[in-house]
Amino acid sequence: MKYDYTTQDYFDWRNKCFAHVHEAYRRAMRGEYYYSLHDLDALRQLMAIGWYMEKSAQPNAYGDWAKIEGSRTKLNKSELTLLASWTASRNANEIMKTLLRIKPYFIELCRHFSRRLSLSNDEGLINSVFHRIE
């Protein structure tokens, strides 16, 4: 079964990613590490959702980690390896470094969706969101 995402689906996904990047940063800077790690985990899940959308596969509902791992996953080995590697401890610098390791893959997905939906690629917007933590 093929999943056809809309421009609104893309913008909703992208804006949720932006929100979690921003909140992970803010919470880490306040020393609220559990909250920051929660946002990092949400961003990892959103990346998995993005990869599902890229493959035209129905993604899980936001917050549902079913079929991300195991025999029913649609993710390839490198995507699963990336998800597993995007972890951090209760340390602001580690959290920031992890967010920055996600950035190129997020940009890659945004480029794909922009081409697929005939949208302008707002890489300047992406860079401005990540700029604060670089």
N, C-alpha and C positions, 0 to 999 in steps of 0.2 A: 504494500500500500504506500502510495506517495503522499507526502505532506507538502502542501503548498503554503508557504508563509507569505504574509502581506508586508507592505511597507510599515504599517502600524506595528505588526509583530516585531519587526526589526528595531524600530525606534523604541518600543517598550523594553526589549531585551537590552539594547545599548544603554538606555537611560538607567536601568536597574544596575548594570555594570558600573556606570559612572557613580551612582549613589553609593554602592558598596566600596568602591575605591576611596571615595571621599570620606566615608564614615570610618573605614579601617584606619585611614591616616589620622583623622581627628581623634578617634578613641585611643590609638596607640600613643599619640602625643600627650594625652591626658593620663596615661598610665592605666587605661581601662582595657587591659589585655584580653580578657574573656570576650568582651564585646568586639574588639578589633579582630580577634581570631574567628569569631562568628561571621563577621563580614568577609573575611578572607575565604572561609569555607563557602559562603554564599556565592562569592565571585567564581570559585572553582566550579561550583555547580552550574552557574550561568555559562561558563565556558563550555561545559559538556552539552548544555542545551544548544548553544551556538553551533557546535560541531554536528549535533543531530539535525538542526535546521539546514546546515550546509549540505548534508547528505540527503536532504529532502525526506528525512525520517521524522515521524511524530515524536517531538520531545516530551519528556515527562512534565507534569505540572510543576511549577516553581515550588521547591521544598521537598519534592519527591525524588529520592535517590535510587528508586528501583530501576533495574536494567542498565545502570551505569557501569556496573562491573558484572563479572560472571558470564555464563554462556549466552545470555540474551542481549548482551551489549552490542551496540552498533559502532562503538568506538574502536579504532585500531590500536595496535600495541603502543605506538608512539604517543598517541593521545592519552591512553591510560597511564603510561609512564610519566607524562607531564603532570597529569592530575595528582598522581602520588607524590611527585617531587615538590609540588607547590605547598609546602608546609613551613611552619615557623613555630618557634617557642614564644614564651611570654617576654618578648624583647622587641622594642620598637624598631631597632635597626634591622633585625631579621624580618620583621613583617614588611617593612618598606622594600627590602631587597626582593622579597617574594613577590610583592605587587609589581615590581619592575620586571621581574622575570616573566610575568604573565603578559605584560604590555605588548610585545611583538606579536604574540599569537592572537591577542584581541584585535590589534591593527589588521592583521591578516584576515580575520573573519569579517571585520568591517569593510575591508576592500572587496571581499567576495560579495557581501550583501549589497554594497553600493553598485557594483557592476551588474549583479543579477537583477536589481530593482531599478536600474538606470537612475541612480541618485548621484549627487556629487559626493566625493569622498571627503569627509570633514576631518582629515588628519590633523589639521590645526586645532580643532576642538578637542580631539583625543589628547594631543600633546599638552594642551592647556590644563586638562584635568590631571594628567600625570606629572605636570611640571613641578608642582609643589613638593612632591616626594622624591624628585630626582636630585 
